[in-house]
């Protein structure tokens, strides 16, 4: 981490390149002061149609070099999910620090109508986060908690 950005959020130096098919598209950026996610845009040459149930790999035209100890998570955009049923089936998709290929996003249409993806559309969010590598300590028994083994809806509705 380096210094704080003007908004008070820690900044991190990340190298980025654009493929020729993305030269005219903006770099990922937060659309509000407190946003955690940076918008990724579709670097498609012409509009493409996602039919209900269909999955497609959408290029962004970007490559990044994250510092060791960090990852980038590709997450869905809530508005696309709510209004159109557009999901990222492997969300969050992880980009490792040693990956240097083009960032591409798997979009799936879980809605009931066709959805068009056009050049420059904001299709996903990118969140950069630190990675912790666990040091496993094998024990005979874990400590007890109030929750215990309760999982998947054990606390009631929702």
Helices and strands as residue ranges (DSSP letters): E 15-18, G 20-22, E 38-41, E 48-50, E 55-59, E 62-65, E 70-75, H 78-84, E 86-87, E 93-95, E 104-109, E 115-117, E 122-130
